[in-house]
Amino acid sequence: MVKDKRGNSNVWKILAIIFIALFVLETLFIIWMFSAGSAMIKNENICSVNICADEKYTGYYYDDYSEICYCYEGNEITYQEVITGNIINLR
């Protein structure tokens, strides 16, 4: 046990510091996850609304790892474009 000069135990202070540090790390992780998820949703919306909005396309797929938007006609990929994160106006 860790004791001070008077013989009192300081274990609760050490545990409090550990829990505060864990709470701060958890909060930072949640903020990071929220911002990453928001960016993915934004890019998927760009893919569906700005890139694959033409009626000839029957579907789309956004690959968040490579940041590529794929437009489908039936089961075939007919157009693909890299999304840079900026809203682009093709039409």
C-alpha positions as CSV (number, residue, x, y, z in Angstrom):
1,M,0.0,0.0,0.0
2,V,1.1,3.5,-0.6
3,K,0.9,5.6,2.5
4,D,1.6,9.2,3.3
5,K,3.6,10.6,6.3
6,R,0.6,10.1,8.6
7,G,0.0,6.5,7.6
8,N,-3.1,7.2,5.5
9,S,-3.7,5.2,2.4
10,N,-3.5,7.0,-1.0
11,V,-4.9,4.2,-3.1
12,W,-8.1,6.1,-3.8
13,K,-6.2,9.0,-5.2
14,I,-4.2,6.8,-7.6
15,L,-7.4,5.1,-8.7
16,A,-9.0,8.5,-9.3
17,I,-6.2,9.6,-11.5
18,I,-6.3,6.3,-13.5
19,F,-10.1,6.7,-14.0
20,I,-9.8,10.3,-15.0
21,A,-7.2,9.4,-17.6
22,L,-9.3,6.6,-18.9
23,F,-12.3,8.9,-19.2
24,V,-10.3,11.4,-21.2
25,L,-9.1,8.7,-23.5
26,E,-12.6,7.3,-24.0
27,T,-13.9,10.8,-24.8
28,L,-11.2,11.5,-27.4
29,F,-11.9,8.1,-29.0
30,I,-15.7,8.8,-29.2
31,I,-15.0,12.2,-30.8
32,W,-12.6,10.6,-33.3
33,M,-15.1,7.9,-34.2
34,F,-17.9,10.5,-34.7
35,S,-15.7,12.6,-37.0
36,A,-14.6,9.6,-39.1
37,G,-18.2,8.4,-39.4
38,S,-19.4,11.9,-40.5
39,A,-16.7,12.0,-43.2
40,M,-17.7,8.6,-44.6
41,I,-21.4,9.6,-44.7
42,K,-20.5,12.9,-46.4
43,N,-18.5,11.1,-49.1
44,E,-21.2,8.5,-49.6
45,N,-23.8,11.3,-50.1
46,I,-21.5,13.0,-52.6
47,C,-21.3,9.6,-54.4
48,S,-25.0,9.1,-54.6
49,V,-26.2,12.7,-55.2
50,N,-23.4,14.3,-57.3
51,I,-21.7,11.4,-59.1
52,C,-24.2,8.6,-59.6
53,A,-27.4,10.8,-59.8
54,D,-28.0,10.1,-63.5
55,E,-31.1,7.9,-64.1
56,K,-29.1,5.5,-66.2
57,Y,-27.3,4.3,-63.1
58,T,-29.2,1.7,-61.1
59,G,-27.0,1.7,-58.1
60,Y,-23.8,2.9,-56.5
61,Y,-21.1,1.8,-54.1
62,Y,-18.7,4.0,-52.1
63,D,-15.5,2.3,-51.0
64,D,-14.3,4.3,-48.0
65,Y,-10.9,2.7,-47.9
66,S,-9.8,3.7,-51.4
67,E,-12.3,6.6,-51.6
68,I,-13.7,5.5,-54.9
69,C,-17.3,5.9,-56.0
70,Y,-18.6,3.1,-58.3
71,C,-21.8,3.6,-60.4
72,Y,-23.6,0.6,-61.6
73,E,-25.9,-0.1,-64.6
74,G,-27.5,-3.4,-63.8
75,N,-24.7,-5.5,-62.3
76,E,-21.9,-3.9,-64.2
77,I,-19.7,-1.0,-63.1
78,T,-19.9,1.6,-65.8
79,Y,-18.3,4.6,-64.1
80,Q,-16.0,5.2,-61.2
81,E,-14.4,8.3,-59.7
82,V,-12.1,9.1,-56.8
83,I,-13.7,11.4,-54.2
84,T,-11.3,13.9,-52.7
85,G,-13.7,15.1,-50.0
86,N,-14.6,18.3,-51.9
87,I,-18.0,18.6,-53.3
88,I,-17.7,18.5,-57.1
89,N,-20.3,19.5,-59.6
90,L,-20.0,17.3,-62.7
91,R,-23.2,18.5,-64.5
